Amino acid sequence: MTEPDRPDLETRINARRAELMAKIAELAADARIEAVEASDKLKRKLSELTHIIKEGVVDGWANLNDTVKSKLHRWLG
């Protein structure tokens, strides 16, 4: 990816993370087992993102290697 793509990926990751966090908050009010399971699934997805960022975004978003970029794009799905 070229330098202009970098903010786009970071922006997209942050937007998706915010969407998932909002959905988790919405599901927290629902006691049905389906809602609890959906919330748990979203929490696992956020945990995966946290791990990717912690391990791969060491020197900032401008210095991502291709493996980390690939993982982030895959995470965005």
GIZI-V734305 format. One record per residue. N is the residue number from 0. PHI is phi in degrees with one decimal (NA if undefined). D_LAST is the distance of its C-alpha to the last C-alpha in whole Angstrom. Layout:
n->[N	N]
phi->[PHI	PHI]
d_last->[D_LAST	D_LAST]
This chain:
n->[0	1	2	3	4	5	6	7	8	9	10	11	12	13	14	15	16	17	18	19	20	21	22	23	24	25	26	27	28	29	30	31	32	33	34	35	36	37	38	39	40	41	42	43	44	45	46	47	48	49	50	51	52	53	54	55	56	57	58	59	60	61	62	63	64	65	66	67	68	69	70	71	72	73	74	75	76]
phi->[NA	-88.8	-54.4	-61.6	-73.6	-56.7	-62.4	-61.4	-64.1	-60.9	-62.9	-64.7	-62.8	-63.3	-66.4	-65.8	-61.2	-62.9	-60.8	-65.0	-64.7	-65.6	-65.3	-61.7	-61.8	-64.4	-70.9	-60.2	-81.2	-103.1	-89.3	-63.9	-59.0	-63.0	-69.4	-63.3	-65.2	-63.7	-62.6	-60.8	-63.3	-66.2	-64.1	-64.1	-64.2	-66.4	-63.5	-59.7	-61.5	-57.5	-63.8	-60.0	-66.4	-61.2	-84.8	-109.4	-101.1	-78.2	-102.6	95.7	-67.1	-74.6	-116.3	-73.0	-84.9	-62.2	-64.0	-66.3	-58.0	-61.9	-62.1	-67.1	-64.7	-64.4	-61.5	-63.5	63.3]
d_last->[17	20	22	21	17	17	18	15	12	14	15	11	11	14	13	10	12	15	14	13	17	18	17	18	22	22	21	24	27	26	28	27	25	22	22	22	20	17	18	18	15	13	16	15	11	13	15	13	12	16	16	14	16	19	19	18	19	22	24	22	19	21	22	18	19	17	15	14	12	11	10	9	6	5	5	4	0]
